[in-house]
C-alpha cells in the first residue's frame, strides 16, 4: 500500500468510511474524518478507549503492514462493498 492510496481516502470529500486490512489478518476501521493521520511511512489511527470516557488510544500502522483498503460506506446495488483496493 502506498501513502497516496491512504492519503486519497483520508482527503476524500465527502468522507467515506474505510477499513485497513492488515497482513496479520486484523482490520482497523476508520469511521470518521480526522480519525486517522498520515505519517511519513505509517498511518496513525485514533480509537476511543472502551473503558474510559473521553480517553483516546491510537495505533501507528506501517504502510508495509497494510494489505488492502476497503471502503465501507459505498455500497453497491447488491449490498456488496465497492472499491476495495489491493496493495
Backbone as JSON Lines, residues from 0, in Angstrom:
{"i":0,"aa":"X","n":[0.85,-1.17,0.0],"ca":[0.0,0.0,0.0],"c":[0.9,1.23,0.0]}
{"i":1,"aa":"X","n":[0.54,2.22,-0.78],"ca":[1.33,3.45,-0.83],"c":[0.67,4.54,0.02]}
{"i":2,"aa":"X","n":[1.46,5.53,0.37],"ca":[0.92,6.65,1.15],"c":[-0.15,7.39,0.35]}
{"i":3,"aa":"X","n":[0.0,7.45,-0.96],"ca":[-1.01,8.13,-1.78],"c":[-2.35,7.4,-1.76]}
{"i":4,"aa":"X","n":[-2.34,6.07,-1.72],"ca":[-3.59,5.3,-1.62],"c":[-4.35,5.69,-0.36]}
{"i":5,"aa":"X","n":[-3.64,5.71,0.76],"ca":[-4.28,6.03,2.03],"c":[-4.65,7.51,2.09]}
{"i":6,"aa":"X","n":[-3.74,8.36,1.67],"ca":[-3.99,9.81,1.7],"c":[-5.23,10.18,0.88]}
{"i":7,"aa":"X","n":[-5.4,9.55,-0.27],"ca":[-6.56,9.88,-1.11],"c":[-7.86,9.53,-0.4]}
{"i":8,"aa":"X","n":[-7.86,8.45,0.39],"ca":[-9.07,8.1,1.16],"c":[-9.3,9.08,2.3]}
{"i":9,"aa":"X","n":[-8.23,9.49,2.97],"ca":[-8.35,10.42,4.08],"c":[-8.83,11.8,3.62]}
{"i":10,"aa":"X","n":[-8.47,12.19,2.4],"ca":[-8.82,13.52,1.9],"c":[-10.1,13.54,1.07]}
{"i":11,"aa":"X","n":[-10.72,12.39,0.89],"ca":[-11.93,12.29,0.08],"c":[-13.05,13.14,0.69]}
{"i":12,"aa":"X","n":[-13.74,13.91,-0.15],"ca":[-14.87,14.73,0.28],"c":[-16.06,14.43,-0.62]}
{"i":13,"aa":"X","n":[-17.18,14.02,-0.08],"ca":[-17.38,13.77,1.34],"c":[-16.62,12.53,1.78]}
{"i":14,"aa":"X","n":[-16.28,12.5,3.06],"ca":[-15.51,11.39,3.62],"c":[-16.31,10.09,3.51]}
{"i":15,"aa":"X","n":[-15.61,9.0,3.14],"ca":[-16.22,7.68,3.04],"c":[-15.47,6.77,4.03]}
{"i":16,"aa":"X","n":[-16.18,6.19,5.02],"ca":[-15.5,5.3,5.97],"c":[-14.81,4.14,5.25]}
{"i":17,"aa":"X","n":[-13.71,3.66,5.85],"ca":[-12.97,2.56,5.23],"c":[-12.3,1.7,6.28]}
{"i":18,"aa":"X","n":[-11.85,0.53,5.85],"ca":[-11.1,-0.39,6.7],"c":[-9.72,-0.58,6.11]}
{"i":19,"aa":"X","n":[-8.73,-0.66,6.98],"ca":[-7.39,-1.05,6.59],"c":[-7.23,-2.51,6.96]}
{"i":20,"aa":"X","n":[-7.06,-3.38,5.99],"ca":[-6.84,-4.8,6.24],"c":[-5.35,-5.03,6.33]}
{"i":21,"aa":"X","n":[-4.92,-5.58,7.46],"ca":[-3.5,-5.75,7.73],"c":[-3.03,-7.14,7.36]}
{"i":22,"aa":"X","n":[-1.73,-7.28,7.13],"ca":[-1.16,-8.57,6.77],"c":[-1.33,-9.59,7.89]}
{"i":23,"aa":"X","n":[-1.55,-9.13,9.12],"ca":[-1.76,-10.02,10.27],"c":[-3.14,-10.65,10.27]}
{"i":24,"aa":"X","n":[-4.03,-10.15,9.39],"ca":[-5.4,-10.64,9.37],"c":[-6.37,-9.74,10.1]}
{"i":25,"aa":"X","n":[-5.88,-8.79,10.88],"ca":[-6.73,-7.84,11.59],"c":[-7.18,-6.74,10.64]}
{"i":26,"aa":"X","n":[-8.23,-6.03,11.04],"ca":[-8.7,-4.87,10.27],"c":[-8.84,-3.69,11.23]}
{"i":27,"aa":"X","n":[-8.51,-2.51,10.76],"ca":[-8.65,-1.28,11.53],"c":[-9.67,-0.41,10.81]}
{"i":28,"aa":"X","n":[-10.71,0.01,11.54],"ca":[-11.79,0.8,10.96],"c":[-11.51,2.29,11.13]}
{"i":29,"aa":"X","n":[-11.69,3.03,10.05],"ca":[-11.61,4.5,10.08],"c":[-13.02,4.95,9.73]}
{"i":30,"aa":"X","n":[-13.77,5.37,10.76],"ca":[-15.19,5.64,10.61],"c":[-15.53,7.11,10.35]}
{"i":31,"aa":"X","n":[-14.59,8.02,10.69],"ca":[-14.92,9.44,10.53],"c":[-13.69,10.26,10.16]}
{"i":32,"aa":"X","n":[-13.96,11.46,9.67],"ca":[-12.87,12.38,9.32],"c":[-12.0,12.66,10.53]}
{"i":33,"aa":"X","n":[-10.74,12.9,10.3],"ca":[-9.75,13.25,11.32],"c":[-9.55,12.16,12.37]}
{"i":34,"aa":"X","n":[-9.98,10.94,12.07],"ca":[-9.7,9.81,12.96],"c":[-8.33,9.22,12.64]}
{"i":35,"aa":"X","n":[-7.81,9.47,11.44],"ca":[-6.52,8.93,11.02],"c":[-5.69,10.04,10.38]}
{"i":36,"aa":"X","n":[-4.37,9.92,10.56],"ca":[-3.43,10.91,10.02],"c":[-2.27,10.19,9.38]}
{"i":37,"aa":"X","n":[-1.81,10.71,8.26],"ca":[-0.64,10.15,7.59],"c":[0.62,10.62,8.3]}
{"i":38,"aa":"X","n":[1.53,9.69,8.52],"ca":[2.88,9.98,8.97],"c":[3.79,9.71,7.78]}
{"i":39,"aa":"X","n":[5.09,9.72,7.96],"ca":[5.99,9.55,6.82],"c":[5.8,8.2,6.14]}
{"i":40,"aa":"X","n":[5.86,7.11,6.87],"ca":[5.69,5.76,6.3],"c":[4.67,4.95,7.07]}
{"i":41,"aa":"X","n":[3.71,5.64,7.68],"ca":[2.74,4.96,8.53],"c":[1.46,5.78,8.59]}
{"i":42,"aa":"X","n":[0.45,5.17,9.19],"ca":[-0.84,5.84,9.43],"c":[-1.09,5.77,10.93]}
{"i":43,"aa":"X","n":[-1.48,6.9,11.53],"ca":[-1.87,6.92,12.94],"c":[-3.39,6.95,12.98]}
{"i":44,"aa":"X","n":[-3.99,5.97,13.66],"ca":[-5.45,5.86,13.74],"c":[-5.85,5.97,15.2]}
{"i":45,"aa":"X","n":[-6.72,6.93,15.51],"ca":[-7.22,7.14,16.86],"c":[-8.49,6.34,17.08]}
{"i":46,"aa":"X","n":[-8.62,5.75,18.28],"ca":[-9.8,4.97,18.66],"c":[-10.17,5.37,20.09]}
{"i":47,"aa":"X","n":[-11.47,5.51,20.38],"ca":[-11.85,5.79,21.77],"c":[-11.56,4.58,22.66]}
{"i":48,"aa":"X","n":[-11.1,4.83,23.87],"ca":[-10.85,3.74,24.82],"c":[-12.18,3.18,25.28]}
{"i":49,"aa":"X","n":[-12.29,1.86,25.35],"ca":[-13.54,1.2,25.7],"c":[-13.93,1.43,27.17]}
{"i":50,"aa":"X","n":[-12.95,1.59,28.04],"ca":[-13.25,1.65,29.47],"c":[-13.06,3.03,30.1]}
{"i":51,"aa":"X","n":[-12.88,4.07,29.3],"ca":[-12.64,5.4,29.85],"c":[-13.35,6.46,29.01]}
{"i":52,"aa":"X","n":[-14.16,7.26,29.69],"ca":[-14.91,8.31,28.99],"c":[-13.96,9.39,28.5]}
{"i":53,"aa":"X","n":[-13.98,9.64,27.2],"ca":[-13.19,10.72,26.62],"c":[-11.74,10.4,26.33]}
{"i":54,"aa":"X","n":[-11.23,9.28,26.81],"ca":[-9.82,8.94,26.56],"c":[-9.68,8.34,25.16]}
{"i":55,"aa":"X","n":[-8.6,8.71,24.47],"ca":[-8.35,8.2,23.13],"c":[-7.07,7.36,23.13]}
{"i":56,"aa":"X","n":[-7.13,6.27,22.4],"ca":[-5.96,5.43,22.15],"c":[-5.6,5.59,20.69]}
{"i":57,"aa":"X","n":[-4.41,5.16,20.31],"ca":[-4.05,5.23,18.89],"c":[-3.17,4.06,18.51]}
{"i":58,"aa":"X","n":[-3.24,3.72,17.23],"ca":[-2.37,2.72,16.63],"c":[-1.55,3.41,15.56]}
{"i":59,"aa":"X","n":[-0.28,3.05,15.46],"ca":[0.57,3.51,14.37],"c":[0.84,2.29,13.51]}
{"i":60,"aa":"X","n":[0.38,2.34,12.26],"ca":[0.45,1.19,11.37],"c":[1.37,1.51,10.2]}
{"i":61,"aa":"X","n":[2.43,0.74,10.07],"ca":[3.37,0.93,8.95],"c":[2.66,0.59,7.64]}
{"i":62,"aa":"X","n":[2.9,1.37,6.62],"ca":[2.26,1.13,5.31],"c":[2.55,-0.27,4.79]}
{"i":63,"aa":"X","n":[3.72,-0.8,5.06],"ca":[4.07,-2.14,4.57],"c":[3.22,-3.23,5.22]}
{"i":64,"aa":"X","n":[2.55,-2.91,6.35],"ca":[1.7,-3.87,7.03],"c":[0.23,-3.79,6.61]}
{"i":65,"aa":"X","n":[-0.07,-2.9,5.66],"ca":[-1.44,-2.77,5.15],"c":[-1.55,-3.58,3.87]}
{"i":66,"aa":"X","n":[-2.4,-4.58,3.89],"ca":[-2.58,-5.45,2.73],"c":[-3.51,-4.82,1.69]}
{"i":67,"aa":"X","n":[-4.62,-4.25,2.19],"ca":[-5.56,-3.61,1.28],"c":[-6.44,-2.64,2.03]}
{"i":68,"aa":"X","n":[-7.14,-1.82,1.29],"ca":[-8.03,-0.81,1.82],"c":[-9.42,-1.11,1.28]}
{"i":69,"aa":"X","n":[-10.43,-1.06,2.14],"ca":[-11.8,-1.36,1.72],"c":[-12.72,-0.23,2.15]}
{"i":70,"aa":"X","n":[-13.41,0.39,1.21],"ca":[-14.41,1.39,1.55],"c":[-15.63,0.67,2.11]}
{"i":71,"aa":"X","n":[-16.18,1.18,3.21],"ca":[-17.35,0.54,3.81],"c":[-18.6,1.39,3.74]}
{"i":72,"aa":"X","n":[-18.47,2.63,3.31],"ca":[-19.64,3.5,3.23],"c":[-20.22,3.59,1.84]}
{"i":73,"aa":"X","n":[-19.63,2.9,0.87],"ca":[-20.04,2.99,-0.53],"c":[-20.56,1.63,-0.97]}
{"i":74,"aa":"X","n":[-21.83,1.35,-0.7],"ca":[-22.42,0.06,-1.01],"c":[-23.07,0.09,-2.39]}
{"i":75,"aa":"X","n":[-22.85,-0.97,-3.13],"ca":[-23.45,-1.09,-4.45],"c":[-24.89,-1.57,-4.36]}
{"i":76,"aa":"X","n":[-25.56,-1.73,-5.5],"ca":[-26.96,-2.15,-5.51],"c":[-27.2,-3.53,-4.93]}
{"i":77,"aa":"X","n":[-26.18,-4.39,-4.94],"ca":[-26.35,-5.75,-4.39],"c":[-25.99,-5.81,-2.91]}
{"i":78,"aa":"X","n":[-25.55,-4.68,-2.34],"ca":[-25.17,-4.64,-0.94],"c":[-23.71,-4.94,-0.7]}
{"i":79,"aa":"X","n":[-22.97,-5.31,-1.78],"ca":[-21.55,-5.6,-1.64],"c":[-20.76,-4.32,-1.67]}
{"i":80,"aa":"X","n":[-19.65,-4.32,-0.97],"ca":[-18.79,-3.14,-0.92],"c":[-18.11,-2.96,-2.27]}
{"i":81,"aa":"X","n":[-18.13,-1.73,-2.75],"ca":[-17.44,-1.39,-3.99],"c":[-16.14,-0.68,-3.64]}
{"i":82,"aa":"X","n":[-15.15,-0.82,-4.46],"ca":[-13.95,0.0,-4.32],"c":[-12.86,-0.58,-3.44]}
{"i":83,"aa":"X","n":[-12.9,-1.86,-3.14],"ca":[-11.78,-2.44,-2.37],"c":[-10.52,-2.36,-3.21]}
{"i":84,"aa":"X","n":[-9.4,-1.98,-2.58],"ca":[-8.13,-1.84,-3.31],"c":[-7.11,-2.8,-2.75]}
{"i":85,"aa":"X","n":[-6.39,-3.44,-3.65],"ca":[-5.28,-4.29,-3.23],"c":[-4.0,-3.51,-3.3]}
{"i":86,"aa":"X","n":[-3.03,-3.91,-2.48],"ca":[-1.74,-3.23,-2.46],"c":[-0.98,-3.52,-3.72]}
